Amino acid sequence: MPNPQVPKMLWLVSRLADGAFLLGAMVSLLVTVFSGYRIFNLPSTWVSLGFFLTTSILGVVCSLFFLFALRCKRETKSNILLVGLSVSVPVFCVETYLTVFPRMYEGSLPPLVSEWDQRTKIQVIDDLRVNGVQAYSNFSGSVLIATNGLPSALDSDNIFPLGSISNTTNVYCNENGYWAIFRSDEHGFNNPFGGYLTGQVDVMLTGDSFAEGACVRPEESIAAILRNTGLRVISLGKGGNGTLLEFASFIEYVKPIRPQTVIWMHYANDLNDLGYREMNSSFLTKYLQQLDYSQNLISRQEEVDQTLKIFIDDQYRKHKQTVSVVPEETNNRVASAPVNQAKATPDGQEDKKGGSFSAVSVTKVIEIMKLTRLRELTGLRPSRPDPAPGAAAIFQIILARVKESVSDWGGHLYLAYLPPYERYQTGRDHDVYFRNFVFRTANELDIPVIDIHTEVFKSHPDPLSLFPRRKARHYNARGYRLVAEAISRRFETDDLFR
């Protein structure tokens, strides 16, 4: 006796197949339209033509296939749907695994942190203030790009601070189980106090959070390790800095000091920060448009401090009202895995690298739907051999001006290229970071390059172990130490400091 449920089941499968094929046709059509838009706007996207030609043709073919499948017999539709699910489900499972566990557990994992500080940044600041410590969230000028700086506390004009509040305790970030806390120098950077002596500084570093020593103890930063060799070193690194903010720091603090050596520490995403964010600031572009422009920040620290205290305290109060506080019984160091840290204060590094749990989760879902990791592994991503023409030209102009200035006072300029986590997560370089362009520009300007990938990570038996918990964050203390040692070896090779 035939089962009466079978025809109903076949009908349901057929309807599911129709819905899947219709959705596939619509998605394929959208891919075609998007690819066509990209092809007609290549000057603004600066990607290769070949990739979007391929995706547009593939979109047309897939659209026709799905429309054809809609006209097939019920049994044929069911078979096509079954084959499609058999292929797509494992693919998305692999993509999900690569996204959630991106090579985290390959190689040797560092031992679990026995006591991970679970406090939020606001709680750390509160605890320090209760104990009489003048503590603030570490500040980055990158958070002021959209507002073109801040209204000065002393006059009606805007001022664009590049460092934090001077001579205060700064709470930074927690990637290694402890909160990185440092005492800022007289201009708000992560250095010992009293180092800004004109003509008496051996090395000054410009850069972003990596140059600042993000998420490690002050004595574990690149600058601190270089100081251990007997050199007088100042780091102007700030989380969130791109090439233009780094150039502004060079104008404001490096040129007046005239160090013997300048290390331009270029992290992989600096050009993206330049093109997508910093070039939109009419304040920052003054450093490009006016050859002698300077805010003279090095002599306005009292004004900077008063302005930043008003701004940071205001942001602190606003965030404190909205941030969920960990219950008091877990408000101390406990032996457990790390929890999600709330984004509590205006810190360029946190804004750039982190965010709320929900925002991170949505980003991961989008990456999974786009098969981001698998396309990275197979090279099926749009090629960007060079940055946008505007960003490329400005980058070249900035390096040329830095080179000219350093040469004028008889100093030495190096470009240190810091590779990203993704280089070792996928096992290959990513052209979206424009490494070849950066190296080519430096060579054209006769600027020596210290390639940290070649000097440190390439020869290391387990490069992912140089990142906290093998995750996509900053370098850990071992990573920073090896970077500093590579720079020191280059100094010895070039016989800079006898």
C-alpha positions as CSV (number, residue, x, y, z in Angstrom):
1,M,0.0,0.0,0.0
2,P,1.6,3.4,-1.0
3,N,2.5,5.8,1.7
4,P,0.2,8.9,1.4
5,Q,2.9,11.0,2.9
6,V,5.3,10.5,0.0
7,P,3.6,12.8,-2.6
8,K,3.3,15.5,0.1
9,M,7.0,15.1,0.9
10,L,8.0,15.3,-2.7
11,W,5.8,18.4,-3.2
12,L,7.5,20.0,-0.1
13,V,11.0,19.2,-1.4
14,S,10.1,20.6,-4.8
15,R,8.8,23.8,-3.2
16,L,12.0,24.1,-1.2
17,A,14.1,23.5,-4.3
18,D,12.1,26.3,-6.1
19,G,12.8,28.7,-3.2
20,A,16.5,27.8,-3.1
21,F,16.8,28.2,-6.9
22,L,15.0,31.5,-6.9
23,L,17.2,32.8,-4.1
24,G,20.3,31.5,-5.9
25,A,19.2,33.4,-9.1
26,M,18.6,36.6,-7.1
27,V,22.0,36.4,-5.3
28,S,23.8,35.6,-8.6
29,L,22.1,38.6,-10.2
30,L,23.2,40.8,-7.4
31,V,26.7,39.6,-7.8
32,T,26.6,40.4,-11.4
33,V,25.2,43.9,-10.8
34,F,27.8,44.5,-8.0
35,S,30.7,43.3,-10.2
36,G,29.5,45.5,-13.1
37,Y,29.4,48.5,-10.7
38,R,32.9,47.7,-9.6
39,I,34.1,47.4,-13.2
40,F,32.8,50.9,-14.0
41,N,34.3,52.3,-10.9
42,L,37.7,50.8,-10.9
43,P,39.5,54.1,-10.4
44,S,37.8,54.5,-7.0
45,T,38.3,50.8,-6.0
46,W,41.8,50.4,-7.3
47,V,41.4,46.6,-7.7
48,S,42.3,44.4,-10.6
49,L,39.8,44.2,-13.5
50,G,40.2,40.4,-13.9
51,F,38.6,39.5,-10.6
52,F,35.3,41.4,-11.2
53,L,35.2,40.3,-14.9
54,T,35.3,36.7,-13.6
55,T,32.7,37.3,-10.9
56,S,30.3,39.1,-13.3
57,I,30.6,36.2,-15.8
58,L,30.1,33.7,-13.0
59,G,27.1,35.5,-11.8
60,V,25.4,35.4,-15.2
61,V,26.2,31.7,-15.6
62,C,24.8,30.9,-12.1
63,S,21.7,33.0,-12.7
64,L,20.9,31.1,-15.9
65,F,21.6,27.8,-14.3
66,F,19.2,28.5,-11.4
67,L,16.5,29.8,-13.7
68,F,16.9,26.7,-15.9
69,A,16.6,24.5,-12.7
70,L,13.3,26.1,-11.9
71,R,11.9,24.6,-15.1
72,C,13.1,21.1,-14.5
73,K,11.0,18.2,-13.4
74,R,10.2,17.6,-9.7
75,E,12.6,14.7,-9.4
76,T,15.4,16.6,-11.1
77,K,14.9,19.6,-8.9
78,S,15.2,17.3,-5.8
79,N,18.4,15.8,-7.1
80,I,20.0,19.2,-7.8
81,L,19.0,20.4,-4.4
82,L,20.5,17.4,-2.7
83,V,23.7,17.8,-4.6
84,G,23.8,21.5,-3.8
85,L,23.3,20.8,-0.1
86,S,25.9,18.0,-0.1
87,V,28.5,20.5,-1.4
88,S,27.5,23.8,0.3
89,V,27.0,22.5,3.9
90,P,30.5,21.0,4.2
91,V,32.0,24.2,2.6
92,F,30.3,26.5,5.1
93,C,31.2,24.2,8.0
94,V,34.9,24.4,7.0
95,E,34.5,28.2,6.6
96,T,32.9,28.5,10.0
97,Y,35.7,26.5,11.6
98,L,38.4,28.6,9.9
99,T,36.7,31.8,11.0
100,V,36.0,30.8,14.6
101,F,39.3,28.8,15.1
102,P,41.8,30.5,12.8
103,R,44.8,28.2,13.3
104,M,44.6,29.0,17.0
105,Y,45.5,25.5,18.2
106,E,48.3,24.6,15.7
107,G,51.8,24.5,17.1
108,S,52.4,25.0,20.8
109,L,49.9,27.0,22.8
110,P,51.3,29.1,25.6
111,P,50.3,27.9,29.0
112,L,46.9,29.2,30.3
113,V,47.1,32.4,32.3
114,S,46.4,31.2,35.8
115,E,44.9,34.5,36.9
116,W,43.3,36.5,34.1
117,D,42.2,40.0,35.1
118,Q,38.5,40.1,34.2
119,R,37.9,43.8,35.1
120,T,36.7,46.2,32.5
121,K,38.9,49.2,31.8
122,I,36.5,51.5,33.8
123,Q,36.8,49.2,36.8
124,V,40.6,49.3,36.6
125,I,40.5,53.1,36.4
126,D,38.1,53.3,39.3
127,D,40.3,50.9,41.4
128,L,43.4,53.1,40.7
129,R,41.5,56.3,41.6
130,V,40.2,54.8,44.8
131,N,43.9,54.2,45.7
132,G,44.8,57.8,45.0
133,V,46.3,57.2,41.5
134,Q,45.5,59.8,38.8
135,A,44.5,57.4,36.2
136,Y,42.9,57.9,32.7
137,S,42.2,55.8,29.7
138,N,45.0,55.9,27.2
139,F,44.1,58.4,24.5
140,S,44.7,58.3,20.8
141,G,44.4,61.2,18.4
142,S,42.7,58.9,15.9
143,V,39.4,59.3,17.7
144,L,39.4,63.0,16.8
145,I,39.6,62.6,13.0
146,A,35.9,63.0,12.5
147,T,35.7,66.1,14.7
148,N,38.9,67.7,13.4
149,G,40.3,67.9,16.9
150,L,38.8,69.4,20.1
151,P,37.9,72.9,21.2
152,S,40.9,74.1,23.1
153,A,40.5,74.7,26.8
154,L,42.4,78.0,26.6
155,D,41.0,79.6,23.4
156,S,38.3,79.2,20.8
157,D,40.3,77.4,18.2
158,N,40.5,73.6,17.8
159,I,43.6,71.8,18.9
160,F,44.5,68.3,17.7
161,P,46.4,66.4,20.4
162,L,48.6,63.6,19.2
163,G,49.6,62.2,22.6
164,S,47.8,61.5,25.9
165,I,47.7,63.6,29.0
166,S,51.2,64.1,30.3
167,N,52.7,62.6,33.5
168,T,49.6,60.5,34.3
169,T,48.8,56.8,34.7
170,N,47.3,55.4,31.5
171,V,45.2,52.3,31.3
172,Y,45.6,50.7,27.9
173,C,44.5,47.2,26.9
174,N,44.4,43.6,28.1
175,E,45.3,40.8,25.6
176,N,47.7,38.8,27.7
177,G,45.7,38.4,31.0
178,Y,46.8,41.6,32.6
179,W,46.0,45.3,31.9
180,A,48.8,47.2,30.3
181,I,49.3,50.4,32.4
182,F,52.0,53.0,31.9
183,R,53.1,56.4,33.2
184,S,53.1,58.8,30.3
185,D,56.0,61.1,29.6
186,E,56.0,64.9,29.5
187,H,54.1,64.8,26.1
188,G,51.7,61.9,26.8
189,F,53.6,59.0,25.2
190,N,54.8,55.7,26.6
191,N,58.3,56.6,27.6
192,P,60.2,57.5,30.8
193,F,60.0,61.1,31.8
194,G,62.7,63.7,30.7
195,G,63.9,62.3,27.4
196,Y,63.1,65.2,25.0
197,L,66.5,66.8,24.8
198,T,67.3,68.5,21.5
199,G,70.2,66.9,19.7
200,Q,70.7,64.3,22.5
201,V,68.3,61.6,21.4
202,D,69.6,58.5,19.6
203,V,66.4,57.0,18.2
204,M,62.8,58.2,17.8
205,L,60.1,55.8,16.7
206,T,56.9,56.8,14.9
207,G,54.0,54.4,14.4
208,D,50.7,53.1,15.7
209,S,49.9,50.8,18.7
210,F,52.7,48.4,17.8
211,A,55.2,51.2,18.2
212,E,53.5,52.3,21.4
213,G,53.9,48.8,23.0
214,A,50.2,48.0,23.1
215,C,49.0,45.4,25.7
216,V,52.4,44.6,27.3
217,R,54.1,46.1,30.3
218,P,56.1,49.3,29.7
219,E,59.4,47.6,30.0
220,E,58.4,45.1,27.3
221,S,57.8,47.6,24.5
222,I,60.1,47.9,21.5
223,A,61.4,51.2,22.6
224,A,62.1,50.0,26.2
225,I,64.1,47.0,24.9
226,L,66.1,49.3,22.7
227,R,66.8,51.4,25.7
228,N,68.3,48.4,27.5
229,T,71.1,48.4,24.9
230,G,72.2,51.9,26.2
231,L,70.4,54.0,23.5
232,R,68.3,57.1,24.3
233,V,65.0,56.2,22.7
234,I,61.6,57.9,22.4
235,S,58.5,56.3,20.9
236,L,55.7,58.5,19.5
237,G,53.6,55.5,18.7
238,K,49.8,55.8,19.3
239,G,47.1,53.3,18.7
240,G,45.0,54.0,15.7
241,N,47.7,56.1,14.0
242,G,47.9,55.9,10.2
243,T,50.5,57.5,7.9
244,L,49.2,61.0,8.2
245,L,48.9,61.0,12.0
246,E,52.4,59.6,12.1
247,F,53.6,62.4,9.9
248,A,51.9,64.9,12.2
249,S,53.8,63.4,15.1
250,F,57.0,63.7,13.2
251,I,56.4,67.4,12.5
252,E,55.4,68.2,16.1
253,Y,58.0,66.1,18.1
254,V,60.7,64.7,15.9
255,K,61.8,67.7,14.0
256,P,62.3,69.9,17.1
257,I,64.4,67.1,18.8
258,R,66.5,66.1,15.7
259,P,67.4,62.6,16.8
260,Q,70.3,60.8,15.2
261,T,68.0,58.0,13.9
262,V,64.3,57.9,13.0
263,I,62.5,54.5,12.7
264,W,59.3,54.9,10.6
265,M,57.4,51.9,11.9
266,H,54.9,51.0,9.2
267,Y,52.2,48.5,10.2
268,A,50.3,46.7,7.5
269,N,47.1,48.7,7.8
270,D,48.6,52.2,7.9
271,L,47.8,52.9,4.3
272,N,44.2,51.9,4.8
273,D,43.9,54.3,7.7
274,L,45.4,57.0,5.5
275,G,43.1,56.4,2.6
276,Y,39.8,55.7,4.4
277,R,40.1,58.0,7.4
278,E,42.9,60.5,7.8
279,M,42.6,62.1,4.3
280,N,39.0,63.1,5.3
281,S,40.3,65.4,8.0
282,S,40.7,69.0,6.9
283,F,42.8,69.6,10.0
284,L,45.3,66.8,9.4
285,T,45.7,67.7,5.7
286,K,47.1,71.0,6.8
287,Y,50.3,69.1,7.4
288,L,50.4,68.3,3.7
289,Q,49.1,71.5,2.2
290,Q,51.3,73.9,4.2
291,L,55.0,73.1,4.2
292,D,55.7,74.9,7.4
293,Y,52.5,74.0,9.3
294,S,52.8,73.0,12.9
295,Q,50.5,73.3,16.0
296,N,53.7,73.7,18.0
297,L,52.3,71.0,20.4
298,I,55.7,70.4,22.0
299,S,55.4,73.8,23.8
300,R,51.6,73.6,24.4
301,Q,51.4,70.6,26.7
302,E,49.6,72.4,29.5
303,E,46.9,73.4,27.0
304,V,46.8,69.8,25.6
305,D,46.5,68.4,29.1
306,Q,43.6,70.7,30.1
307,T,41.7,70.0,26.9
308,L,42.2,66.2,27.1
309,K,41.2,66.0,30.8
310,I,37.8,67.7,29.9
311,F,37.3,65.4,26.9
312,I,38.4,62.1,28.5
313,D,36.5,62.7,31.7
314,D,33.3,63.5,29.8
315,Q,33.7,60.3,27.7
316,Y,34.5,58.4,30.9
317,R,31.2,59.6,32.6
318,K,29.2,58.7,29.5
319,H,30.6,55.2,29.1
320,K,30.4,54.5,32.8
321,Q,26.6,55.0,32.6
322,T,26.2,52.5,29.8
323,V,28.8,49.8,30.4
324,S,27.7,46.7,32.2
325,V,29.7,46.2,35.3
326,V,31.0,42.8,36.3
327,P,29.5,41.7,39.7
328,E,31.5,42.6,42.7
329,E,32.4,39.1,43.6
330,T,34.2,38.7,40.2
331,N,35.7,42.2,40.3
332,N,39.2,40.8,41.2
333,R,41.7,38.6,39.4
334,V,40.3,35.1,39.1
335,A,41.6,31.9,37.5
336,S,39.5,31.5,34.5
337,A,39.4,32.2,30.8
338,P,39.2,35.8,29.6
339,V,35.8,37.4,29.2
340,N,34.7,40.0,26.7
341,Q,36.0,43.4,27.7
342,A,33.7,46.3,27.4
343,K,34.8,49.2,25.2
344,A,34.9,51.8,27.9
345,T,36.8,54.8,26.8
346,P,38.2,56.8,23.8
347,D,41.1,54.6,22.8
348,G,42.1,54.4,19.2
349,Q,43.5,50.9,19.6
350,E,40.3,49.5,21.0
351,D,38.1,51.3,18.5
352,K,40.2,49.9,15.7
353,K,40.8,46.4,16.9
354,G,37.8,45.6,19.1
355,G,34.2,46.4,19.9
356,S,31.2,44.8,21.4
357,F,30.5,41.1,21.3
358,S,27.5,41.5,19.1
359,A,29.5,43.6,16.6
360,V,32.2,41.1,16.4
361,S,29.7,38.3,16.0
362,V,27.9,40.1,13.1
363,T,31.2,40.6,11.4
364,K,32.1,36.9,11.7
365,V,28.7,35.9,10.2
366,I,29.2,38.2,7.3
367,E,32.7,36.8,6.7
368,I,31.3,33.3,6.8
369,M,28.6,34.1,4.3
370,K,31.2,35.6,2.0
371,L,33.5,32.5,2.4
372,T,36.3,35.0,3.4
373,R,38.8,32.5,4.8
374,L,38.4,29.9,2.0
375,R,38.8,32.6,-0.6
376,E,41.9,33.8,1.2
377,L,43.4,30.3,1.2
378,T,42.6,29.8,-2.5
379,G,43.5,33.3,-3.6
380,L,39.9,34.1,-4.8
381,R,39.9,37.7,-3.6
382,P,40.2,40.9,-5.5
383,S,43.8,41.9,-6.1
384,R,44.9,45.3,-4.9
385,P,48.5,45.7,-6.1
386,D,48.6,49.4,-5.1
387,P,46.6,51.6,-2.8
388,A,44.2,54.3,-4.2
389,P,46.1,56.8,-6.3
390,G,45.4,59.6,-3.8
391,A,46.6,57.6,-0.8
392,A,49.6,56.3,-2.8
393,A,50.7,59.8,-3.8
394,I,50.3,61.2,-0.3
395,F,52.2,58.3,1.2
396,Q,55.1,59.0,-1.3
397,I,55.0,62.7,-0.5
398,I,55.1,62.1,3.3
399,L,58.1,59.7,3.1
400,A,59.9,62.0,0.8
401,R,59.4,65.0,3.2
402,V,60.5,62.9,6.2
403,K,63.6,61.7,4.3
404,E,64.4,65.3,3.3
405,S,64.0,66.6,6.9
406,V,66.1,63.9,8.5
407,S,68.8,64.3,5.9
408,D,68.8,68.1,6.6
409,W,70.0,67.6,10.2
410,G,72.3,64.7,9.2
411,G,70.2,62.0,10.7
412,H,69.4,58.4,9.5
413,L,66.0,57.2,8.5
414,Y,64.8,53.6,8.4
415,L,61.4,52.1,7.5
416,A,60.6,49.1,9.7
417,Y,57.8,47.0,8.1
418,L,55.6,45.2,10.7
419,P,53.7,42.2,9.3
420,P,50.1,41.4,10.4
421,Y,48.7,38.3,12.0
422,E,46.9,37.4,8.8
423,R,50.2,36.7,7.1
424,Y,50.8,33.7,9.3
425,Q,47.2,32.7,9.8
426,T,46.8,31.9,6.1
427,G,50.5,31.3,5.2
428,R,50.7,33.9,2.6
429,D,51.0,37.7,2.1
430,H,47.8,39.7,1.5
431,D,48.1,42.3,-1.2
432,V,45.4,44.4,0.5
433,Y,48.2,45.6,2.9
434,F,50.3,46.8,-0.1
435,R,53.6,45.4,1.1
436,N,55.2,45.5,-2.3
437,F,54.1,49.1,-2.8
438,V,55.6,50.2,0.5
439,F,58.9,48.5,-0.2
440,R,59.0,49.9,-3.8
441,T,58.3,53.4,-2.5
442,A,61.0,53.1,0.2
443,N,63.5,51.8,-2.4
444,E,62.7,54.7,-4.8
445,L,63.4,57.2,-2.0
446,D,66.6,55.3,-1.0
447,I,65.2,54.6,2.5
448,P,66.6,51.5,4.1
449,V,64.0,48.9,5.0
450,I,64.0,46.7,8.1
451,D,61.7,43.8,7.0
452,I,60.4,42.4,10.3
453,H,58.8,39.5,8.4
454,T,62.1,38.4,7.0
455,E,64.2,39.2,10.1
456,V,61.8,37.7,12.7
457,F,58.7,35.8,11.7
458,K,59.8,34.0,8.5
459,S,62.6,32.1,10.3
460,H,60.6,31.6,13.5
461,P,59.5,27.9,14.0
462,D,56.1,29.0,15.3
463,P,55.3,32.6,14.3
464,L,51.7,32.5,15.7
465,S,53.2,32.0,19.1
466,L,54.4,35.6,19.0
467,F,50.7,36.8,19.2
468,P,48.7,36.7,22.4
469,R,46.9,33.4,22.6
470,R,47.8,32.9,18.9
471,K,45.0,35.3,18.0
472,A,44.8,38.3,15.6
473,R,45.9,41.0,17.9
474,H,49.2,42.8,18.7
475,Y,52.5,41.0,19.2
476,N,53.1,39.7,22.7
477,A,56.2,40.4,24.8
478,R,58.3,37.8,23.0
479,G,57.2,39.3,19.6
480,Y,58.1,42.8,20.6
481,R,61.5,41.7,22.0
482,L,62.4,39.9,18.7
483,V,61.4,43.0,16.7
484,A,63.6,45.2,18.9
485,E,66.5,42.8,18.6
486,A,66.2,42.8,14.8
487,I,66.3,46.6,14.8
488,S,69.3,46.5,17.1
489,R,71.1,44.1,14.9
490,R,70.6,46.4,11.9
491,F,72.1,49.3,13.9
492,E,75.2,47.1,14.6
493,T,75.4,46.1,11.0
494,D,75.3,49.7,9.8
495,D,77.6,50.8,12.6
496,L,75.3,53.6,13.7
497,F,76.2,53.9,17.3
498,R,79.8,53.3,18.2
